[in-house]
């Protein structure tokens, strides 16, 4: 199933999954969707650890990070 969203995100399916769980992010991306890690509760150090883990397990698939930037 191809769409403009699929082309833009370089995924197979127009499916995004927002999760605080790194395992879910990896599995969604590996299955052809776009996993997004919710990073609000992380310190800079813990976020770096989570992102390193994701990078080691995701097999080069795309994923996103959901941040809240204060105004």
Phi, psi and omega in degrees: 000106180256145177208174177298324178296317178300315179296318182295319183267355182058051179235167179276326186233144179281064183232123175245139178231116178266125183211153172271354185262118182300327180296319179294316179303313181296312184293322177296314180294319179294334179276357176109000176263198181235101178281141181230124179273124173283117190251011186299320185274005185264146166280170177301321182291314182290327177295319178299319178296314180298315181293323176298317179298314179301312180302325180286336187248351190270351175066033177079003179286153179285150174206169181233170178231128180263110180244150171251123181253118181294150180269000000 
